[in-house]
Amino acid sequence: MLTAAVGSFERYLRIDAQKPAESLMRIRAVYAIGIMMIVSQSVSMIVMRHTYGRWTYDHAISLIACLVVFALVNLVRYYKNTAFYAAFFAVLMIGGTLASALPDHTGINSAMIPVLTIAPTMCAFMAGRRAAIAFFLVGAALLAFLYSVSITNPPQMIDGDYRRETNRLIQGSFAMTLSMLVSVFVSERIYLLVAELREAAERARKAEAATAEFFAKISHEVRTPLNGVVGLAEALGGRDLAEPEKRLADTIRRSGDSLVRILNDVLDLSKIDAGKLSIDPQPTSVRLMLEGVVESWRESARAKGLEIACSISKAAPERLLIDDLRVSQILQNLVSNAVKFTESGRIDVSLEAAQLADRTFRLEFRVSDTGAGVEASMIEKIFNRFDQGRMDTTRRFGGTGLGLPICRELASLMGGCVGVERTGPNGSVFLFTLIARAAEDERGQCAPADEFAGDFSAMRVLVADDNEVNRLVMRELLKTIGVDAEFVDDGRPCVDAASARPFDVIFLDKEMPGMSGLEAARNIRDGAGPSASAIMVVATGDDRLRDDPQLAASGIDDWLVKPVTLSSLAGVLRRAEASKAAA
């Protein structure tokens, strides 16, 4: 409540919260000191009224001071030079002290002396150490002057006894000196530290931006050659090859997939650290998602002589609102580890669901294996970054030690958790729990059981990519699923082709030397050509693009992250078909 009130008051004073912290502290000191002076003088007037029982000359001084300070605080709304306000407060305090000390020859015995002694600190917080030192010098001279006023107009009771006045002078001088020293060495140090923190924060922001740009560049530069490796290996695997050649192609593809997973782990880690990894729940067929995860590892498990199976509780809804990409990523990591660390036996992936409330379910995904298990002392360590437990584990099985830490952080972002439920010499069970709501009427986002199902041969497809390898990959993959596409090598020829002929789907590389994919998409959308309503798909090696608001602004309908695979390509074409049908 207090924070809200302060915020409203600062908005009234037109204080820009985006200003440097030290500037904000100085302008806040102005209005804070002003408010405290008004409050203290108001209390002083009440006390004096109770003491004297009547209106006095001191009441008038306090009232005038309150009105002047009130006007000064409101002036902050229009003028924000803190040195001016420090000077004004200094003049006000000196004037108030003189007005109180001179008429009755009160001198050094004036009630305003305590206010005068703390003035250097006020000036320091508003305008810095020079203002504090300047007021100290003026204040010291003023104390000496008031002392002279007192001793030249001695008290009536004991003529020539100035011990009280001398004591007041010494105390006032000591208090003012202390106030000046505190303001110079403490308040100035505070402002220096605030400035250093601001500079450190700015450096951190720049370093974060540079890191993000570095990872984006690395992602693009690594994904582009990986696109050739993975895509062409998959295209080769789909051809009628002899068994040895098929095994070679499959080995190349699986090696490329491993590189992609490592790259994704590193990029996800950087996004988690930067707080930029977002969770996007969508209606998802959890059964198809789970079956897809298991199927993607069936071949690797079979190669090691392992059985792999999945089971889903009947209590689990058919469709759930979950981020299928991130849930699938966690399960992929858990199953990957199970396959890697199990030498014989089987791997089981299961889902149990318990209804907590109306349409809300607690999901328990379990990945169990018959491997050697995890040592009790290593259970927490394997969830630390770059830590795989024992050194011989890294040497024998490889890996980056990022999979399980990322799983735990992704689960936490979704409000769930990942851990080891039980382990021993007969195997381990990893548990991933999540709270999710059942979807209502939307169709699930996962691929059908046959991920390449559908006849795409009638689709008119245009591909724009300046990289020859990328064009070759797209040509071979599209040919595998029955699509005969047209290819161009830049954005401008893409716009020309789309203006001349109708296309159902247009794939555009984001970065092209002549005209970028996003610019080409805008031109096609804005034109009156036969492809203005085509489904626009941007292909990129930067997976951050999925969160980029420029996509929708450019007329992009979907995205395709490199390396392109048959399943991801078929998924895009299926979504394009569904969009066309809905239109």
C-alpha positions in Angstrom: 0.0 0.0 0.0 2.8 2.4 0.9 4.7 1.5 -2.2 1.6 2.2 -4.3 1.1 5.6 -2.6 4.7 6.5 -3.2 4.4 5.5 -6.9 1.3 7.6 -7.3 3.0 10.6 -5.7 6.0 10.2 -7.9 3.8 10.0 -11.0 2.2 13.2 -9.9 5.7 14.8 -9.6 6.5 13.4 -13.1 9.5 11.5 -11.8 10.8 9.2 -14.5 11.5 5.8 -12.9 13.8 5.0 -15.8 16.4 7.6 -14.8 19.7 6.5 -13.3 19.4 5.3 -9.7 21.6 8.0 -8.3 19.5 10.7 -10.0 16.3 9.2 -8.6 17.8 9.0 -5.1 18.7 12.8 -5.2 15.2 13.9 -6.5 13.5 11.6 -4.0 15.7 13.1 -1.2 14.3 16.5 -2.2 10.6 15.6 -1.7 11.3 13.3 1.2 13.2 16.1 3.1 10.5 18.6 2.2 7.7 16.3 3.5 9.6 15.7 6.7 10.1 19.4 7.2 6.4 20.1 6.8 5.5 17.3 9.2 8.1 18.4 11.8 7.1 22.1 11.6 3.4 21.2 11.9 4.2 19.1 15.0 6.3 22.0 16.4 3.4 24.4 15.9 1.1 22.1 17.9 3.6 21.8 20.7 4.2 25.5 20.9 0.4 26.1 21.0 0.2 23.8 23.9 3.3 25.3 25.6 2.4 29.0 25.2 -1.3 28.7 25.0 -1.4 31.4 22.3 -0.2 32.2 18.8 3.4 33.4 18.8 6.0 34.9 16.5 7.5 31.4 16.2 4.2 30.0 14.9 4.3 32.5 12.1 7.8 31.5 11.1 6.9 27.7 11.1 3.7 28.4 9.1 5.6 30.4 6.5 8.3 27.7 6.3 5.6 25.0 5.8 3.9 26.9 2.9 7.2 27.6 1.2 8.4 24.0 1.4 5.0 22.8 0.2 5.3 25.0 -2.9 8.9 23.8 -3.3 7.9 20.1 -3.3 5.2 20.9 -5.9 7.8 22.7 -8.0 9.6 19.3 -8.5 6.8 18.5 -10.9 8.2 21.1 -13.3 11.9 21.6 -12.4 14.3 18.9 -11.3 17.6 20.5 -10.7 18.6 19.1 -7.3 21.4 21.6 -6.8 18.8 24.4 -6.9 16.6 22.7 -4.2 19.7 22.1 -2.0 20.5 25.8 -2.2 16.9 26.7 -1.6 16.6 24.5 1.5 20.0 25.9 2.8 18.7 29.5 2.4 15.4 28.5 4.0 17.1 27.0 7.0 19.5 29.9 7.4 16.7 32.4 7.0 14.5 30.5 9.5 17.4 30.4 12.0 18.1 34.1 11.7 14.4 34.9 12.0 14.2 32.9 15.2 17.5 34.1 16.7 17.7 37.8 16.0 14.5 39.5 17.1 14.8 38.7 20.8 18.6 38.4 20.7 18.2 34.6 21.2 21.4 34.0 19.2 23.1 30.7 19.8 20.2 29.6 22.1 17.7 29.5 19.2 15.5 26.4 18.9 16.5 26.3 15.2 20.1 25.4 15.9 19.5 21.6 15.8 17.9 21.9 12.4 20.9 24.0 11.2 23.4 21.3 12.3 21.8 18.5 10.2 21.6 20.7 7.1 24.9 19.4 5.6 23.5 15.9 5.4 20.3 17.1 3.7 22.4 19.0 1.2 24.6 16.0 0.6 21.8 13.7 -0.3 20.3 16.3 -2.6 23.3 17.7 -4.3 26.5 15.9 -3.2 29.5 16.4 -1.0 30.4 19.9 -2.4 27.0 21.2 -1.3 27.6 19.6 2.2 31.0 21.2 2.6 29.7 24.6 1.3 26.9 24.6 3.9 29.2 23.5 6.6 31.4 26.5 6.0 28.4 28.9 5.9 26.9 27.2 8.9 30.0 27.4 11.0 30.2 31.1 10.2 26.5 31.5 11.2 27.1 29.7 14.5 30.0 32.1 15.3 27.8 35.1 14.4 24.9 33.8 16.6 27.4 33.3 19.4 28.5 36.9 19.1 24.8 38.0 19.2 24.3 36.1 22.4 27.4 37.4 24.2 26.8 41.0 23.2 23.3 40.7 24.6 24.0 38.8 27.8 21.2 37.1 29.9 19.8 39.3 32.6 20.3 36.8 35.4 24.1 36.6 35.5 25.8 39.3 33.6 29.0 38.1 31.9 28.3 34.4 32.4 28.6 32.9 28.9 29.2 29.3 29.7 25.8 28.2 28.4 26.4 30.1 25.1 29.9 28.7 24.7 28.7 25.2 25.4 25.9 25.7 22.8 28.5 26.9 20.2 30.8 23.9 20.9 27.9 21.4 20.7 26.5 23.0 17.6 29.9 23.1 15.9 30.5 19.4 16.8 27.1 18.3 15.5 27.5 20.2 12.3 31.0 18.8 11.8 29.7 15.3 12.4 26.8 15.9 10.0 29.2 17.1 7.3 31.6 14.2 7.7 28.8 11.6 7.6 27.4 13.3 4.5 30.7 13.4 2.7 32.0 10.0 3.6 28.8 8.0 3.9 26.2 9.5 1.6 28.7 10.1 -1.2 29.9 6.5 -0.8 26.3 5.3 -1.1 25.9 7.2 -4.4 29.2 5.9 -5.6 28.1 2.3 -5.0 24.8 3.0 -6.6 26.6 4.3 -9.7 28.9 1.3 -9.7 25.9 -1.0 -9.5 24.2 0.8 -12.3 27.3 0.4 -14.5 27.6 -3.2 -13.5 24.0 -3.8 -14.4 24.5 -2.1 -17.7 27.6 -4.2 -18.4 25.6 -7.3 -17.5 22.8 -6.3 -19.9 25.3 -5.8 -22.7 27.0 -9.1 -21.9 23.6 -10.8 -21.8 22.7 -9.3 -25.2 26.1 -10.3 -26.6 25.7 -13.8 -25.2 22.3 -14.1 -26.7 23.6 -12.8 -30.1 26.5 -15.2 -29.9 24.3 -18.2 -29.2 21.9 -17.1 -32.0 24.9 -16.9 -34.4 26.3 -20.2 -33.3 22.8 -21.8 -33.5 22.4 -20.5 -37.1 25.9 -21.5 -38.2 25.8 -25.0 -36.7 22.2 -25.8 -37.7 22.8 -25.0 -41.3 25.5 -27.7 -41.9 23.6 -30.0 -39.6 20.6 -29.5 -41.8 22.6 -31.1 -44.6 23.8 -33.9 -42.5 20.5 -34.9 -40.8 18.2 -34.1 -43.7 20.2 -35.9 -46.4 20.9 -38.9 -44.1 17.1 -39.1 -43.5 16.4 -38.8 -47.2 19.0 -41.5 -48.0 17.5 -43.8 -45.3 14.1 -43.6 -47.0 15.5 -44.9 -50.3 15.8 -48.5 -51.5 19.4 -49.0 -50.3 21.3 -52.2 -49.4 21.2 -53.0 -45.7 24.9 -51.9 -45.0 24.3 -48.5 -46.7 21.0 -48.1 -44.8 22.9 -48.7 -41.5 25.5 -46.1 -42.5 22.8 -43.5 -43.3 21.0 -44.3 -40.1 24.2 -43.9 -38.1 24.9 -40.5 -39.7 21.3 -39.4 -38.9 21.5 -40.5 -35.3 24.9 -38.8 -34.8 23.4 -35.6 -36.2 20.4 -35.9 -33.9 22.8 -36.2 -31.0 24.5 -33.0 -32.0 21.1 -31.3 -32.4 20.1 -32.3 -28.8 23.4 -31.0 -27.4 23.0 -27.7 -29.3 19.4 -27.4 -28.0 20.5 -28.1 -24.4 23.1 -25.4 -24.5 20.7 -22.9 -26.1 17.9 -23.7 -23.6 20.3 -23.3 -20.8 21.2 -19.8 -22.0 17.5 -18.9 -22.3 16.8 -20.3 -18.8 19.6 -18.2 -17.3 18.4 -15.1 -19.1 14.8 -15.7 -18.0 13.7 -15.8 -21.6 12.4 -19.4 -21.9 8.7 -19.2 -22.1 6.1 -22.0 -21.5 3.3 -22.2 -24.1 0.5 -24.6 -23.1 -1.4 -26.0 -26.0 -4.1 -28.6 -26.3 -2.1 -31.8 -26.8 -2.9 -35.5 -27.3 -0.7 -36.8 -24.4 -1.1 -40.4 -25.7 0.3 -39.6 -29.2 3.0 -37.4 -27.6 4.2 -40.3 -25.3 4.0 -42.8 -28.1 6.0 -40.5 -30.3 8.8 -40.2 -27.7 8.9 -44.0 -27.3 8.9 -44.6 -31.0 11.8 -42.2 -31.5 14.0 -44.4 -29.3 12.7 -47.8 -30.3 15.4 -48.3 -33.0 18.2 -47.3 -30.6 16.9 -49.6 -27.9 16.5 -52.5 -30.4 20.1 -51.9 -31.5 21.2 -52.6 -27.9 18.9 -55.6 -27.5 16.5 -53.7 -25.2 12.7 -53.8 -25.1 10.9 -50.5 -24.8 7.2 -49.9 -24.1 4.8 -47.3 -22.9 1.6 -47.5 -20.9 -1.0 -44.8 -20.2 -3.6 -44.8 -17.4 -7.2 -44.8 -18.4 -7.7 -41.9 -16.0 -5.6 -39.7 -18.2 -7.6 -37.3 -20.4 -7.2 -37.7 -24.2 -6.1 -34.0 -24.5 -4.3 -31.8 -22.0 -3.2 -28.2 -21.9 0.6 -28.6 -21.7 3.6 -27.3 -23.5 4.1 -30.5 -25.6 7.5 -29.3 -26.8 8.9 -29.0 -23.3 7.2 -32.0 -21.8 8.4 -34.1 -24.8 11.9 -32.6 -24.3 12.0 -33.8 -20.6 10.7 -37.3 -21.5 13.2 -37.5 -24.4 16.1 -36.7 -22.0 14.9 -39.3 -19.5 14.4 -42.0 -22.1 17.7 -41.1 -23.7 19.5 -41.7 -20.4 17.6 -44.9 -19.8 18.7 -46.3 -23.2 22.3 -45.0 -22.7 22.8 -46.5 -19.2 20.9 -49.8 -19.7 22.9 -52.7 -21.0 20.2 -55.4 -21.0 16.6 -55.8 -20.1 13.8 -53.3 -20.8 12.7 -49.7 -20.5 9.1 -48.7 -19.5 7.6 -45.3 -20.0 4.3 -44.8 -18.2 1.7 -42.1 -17.4 -0.5 -42.2 -14.3 -3.2 -39.5 -13.9 -5.2 -38.5 -10.8 -8.0 -35.9 -10.9 -7.5 -33.1 -8.3 -10.4 -30.9 -9.2 -12.7 -30.1 -12.1 -10.7 -30.7 -15.3 -7.4 -30.5 -13.3 -5.1 -33.5 -13.1 -1.9 -34.5 -11.5 0.3 -36.3 -14.1 3.0 -38.7 -13.1 5.4 -39.7 -15.9 7.7 -42.5 -15.0 10.7 -43.8 -17.0 12.0 -47.1 -15.5 15.0 -49.2 -16.6 16.9 -52.3 -15.7 20.3 -50.6 -15.7 22.9 -50.5 -12.9 21.1 -47.8 -11.0 22.4 -44.5 -9.5 24.6 -44.5 -6.4 22.8 -42.8 -3.4 25.6 -40.2 -3.1 25.2 -39.3 -6.7 21.4 -38.7 -6.9 21.5 -35.0 -6.3 24.8 -34.5 -8.1 23.4 -35.8 -11.5 21.0 -32.8 -11.4 23.9 -30.3 -11.2 25.0 -28.7 -14.4 27.9 -30.4 -16.2 28.0 -33.1 -13.5 27.4 -36.8 -14.5 28.4 -38.3 -11.2 31.6 -40.3 -11.5 34.3 -39.4 -14.0 34.3 -42.9 -15.6 30.6 -42.3 -16.5 31.7 -39.3 -18.7 34.5 -41.3 -20.3 32.3 -44.3 -21.0 29.0 -42.8 -22.1 29.9 -39.2 -23.1 27.4 -36.4 -22.8 27.5 -32.8 -21.5 25.8 -33.3 -18.1 23.1 -30.8 -19.1 20.2 -33.1 -19.8 18.9 -33.7 -16.2 19.6 -30.2 -14.9 17.6 -28.8 -17.9 14.8 -31.3 -17.2 14.5 -30.1 -13.6 14.5 -26.4 -14.6 12.0 -27.0 -17.4 9.7 -28.9 -15.0 10.0 -26.1 -12.4 9.0 -23.5 -15.0 5.9 -25.6 -15.7 5.1 -26.0 -12.0 6.3 -29.6 -11.8 9.3 -31.5 -10.7 11.7 -34.2 -11.8 13.6 -36.6 -9.6 14.7 -40.1 -8.8 11.8 -42.1 -7.3 13.8 -45.2 -6.6 17.1 -46.7 -7.7 19.2 -49.8 -7.0 21.3 -52.5 -8.7 18.1 -53.7 -10.6 17.5 -50.4 -12.2 16.1 -46.9 -11.6 12.8 -45.1 -11.9 12.8 -41.4 -12.8 9.6 -39.5 -11.9 8.3 -36.3 -13.7 5.2 -34.8 -12.1 3.0 -32.1 -13.5 -0.3 -30.4 -12.8 -2.3 -29.8 -16.0 -5.9 -29.0 -17.1 -7.8 -31.1 -19.5 -8.4 -29.4 -22.9 -12.0 -28.7 -23.8 -12.7 -29.0 -27.6 -9.5 -28.3 -29.3 -7.7 -30.9 -31.3 -4.3 -32.2 -29.9 -1.2 -30.7 -31.3 0.7 -34.0 -31.7 1.3 -35.8 -35.0 -0.9 -38.8 -35.8 0.4 -42.3 -35.3 1.6 -42.4 -38.8 3.6 -39.1 -38.8 3.9 -39.0 -42.6 0.2 -39.8 -43.2 -1.5 -37.7 -45.8 -1.3 -37.1 -49.5 0.7 -33.9 -50.2 1.3 -34.5 -53.9 -1.3 -31.9 -55.0 0.3 -29.2 -52.9 2.0 -26.4 -54.8 5.1 -25.5 -52.8 7.7 -22.8 -53.3 11.0 -22.8 -51.4 13.3 -19.7 -51.1 16.7 -20.3 -49.6 20.1 -18.9 -50.6 22.0 -21.9 -49.4 22.5 -24.6 -52.0 22.7 -27.4 -49.4 19.5 -26.3 -47.7 17.7 -26.3 -51.1 19.0 -29.8 -51.8 17.7 -31.0 -48.4 14.3 -29.5 -48.9 14.1 -31.0 -52.4 15.0 -34.5 -51.3 12.7 -34.4 -48.2 9.8 -33.0 -50.2 10.3 -35.6 -52.9 10.2 -38.3 -50.2 6.7 -37.3 -49.2 5.5 -36.8 -52.7 5.9 -33.0 -53.2 7.4 -31.6 -56.4 8.4 -28.0 -55.3 9.7 -25.0 -57.1 13.0 -23.4 -55.8 14.5 -19.9 -55.8 17.6 -18.6 -54.2 16.5 -15.2 -52.8 13.6 -13.2 -51.5 13.1 -11.1 -54.7 12.7 -14.1 -57.1 10.4 -15.6 -54.5 8.1 -12.5 -54.6 8.2 -12.6 -58.4 7.3 -16.3 -58.5 4.5 -15.9 -55.9 3.1 -12.9 -58.0 3.0 -15.0 -61.2 1.7 -18.4 -60.0 -0.5 -19.6 -57.1 1.2 -21.6 -54.3 -0.3 -23.3 -51.3 2.8 -23.2 -49.1 5.8 -21.0 -49.3 9.0 -21.8 -47.3 11.3 -18.8 -46.7 14.7 -18.7 -45.2 14.8 -15.9 -42.7 18.2 -14.5 -43.7 18.9 -14.1 -47.4 21.3 -11.6 -48.9 19.0 -9.7 -51.3 15.6 -9.7 -49.5 15.0 -11.4 -46.2 12.3 -14.0 -45.8 10.2 -11.8 -43.5 10.4 -8.9 -46.0 9.5 -11.2 -48.9 6.5 -12.5 -46.9 5.3 -8.9 -46.3 5.6 -8.1 -50.0 3.6 -11.3 -51.0 0.9 -10.6 -48.4 0.6 -6.9 -49.4 0.4 -7.7 -53.1 -2.7 -8.8 -55.0 -1.0 -11.8 -56.5 -2.4 -15.4 -56.7 -0.3 -16.4 -53.6 -1.3 -13.6 -51.3 -3.2 -16.1 -49.1 -0.5 -18.9 -49.2 0.7 -20.4 -45.9 4.0 -18.7 -45.2 6.6 -20.8 -43.3 9.9 -19.3 -42.2 12.8 -21.7 -42.0 15.6 -20.7 -39.7 18.6 -21.9 -37.7 17.7 -19.6 -34.8 15.1 -21.3 -32.6 14.4 -18.1 -30.7 12.3 -17.0 -33.7 9.3 -18.9 -32.5 8.9 -16.1 -29.8 9.6 -13.2 -32.2 6.6 -10.9 -32.6 7.9 -10.0 -36.1 6.5 -13.3 -37.4 2.9 -12.3 -37.2 3.6 -8.8 -38.3 5.3 -10.1 -41.5 2.4 -12.5 -42.3 4.2 -15.7 -41.2 1.9 -18.6 -40.3 4.4 -21.2 -39.2 8.1 -21.9 -38.6 10.5 -24.7 -39.3 13.7 -24.9 -37.2 16.7 -26.4 -38.9 17.8 -29.1 -39.2 14.7 -30.0 -41.1 13.4 -33.6 -40.7 10.8 -35.6 -42.5 8.5 -35.5 -39.4 8.9 -31.7 -38.9 8.3 -31.0 -42.6 5.3 -33.3 -42.7 3.9 -31.6 -39.6 4.1 -28.2 -41.3 2.4 -29.5 -44.4 -0.4 -31.1 -42.3 -1.0 -27.8 -40.4 -1.0 -26.0 -43.7 -3.7 -28.4 -45.1 -5.8 -27.9 -41.9 -5.5 -24.1 -42.2 -6.5 -24.2 -45.9 -9.5 -26.4 -45.0 -10.6 -24.2 -42.2 -10.4 -21.1 -44.4 
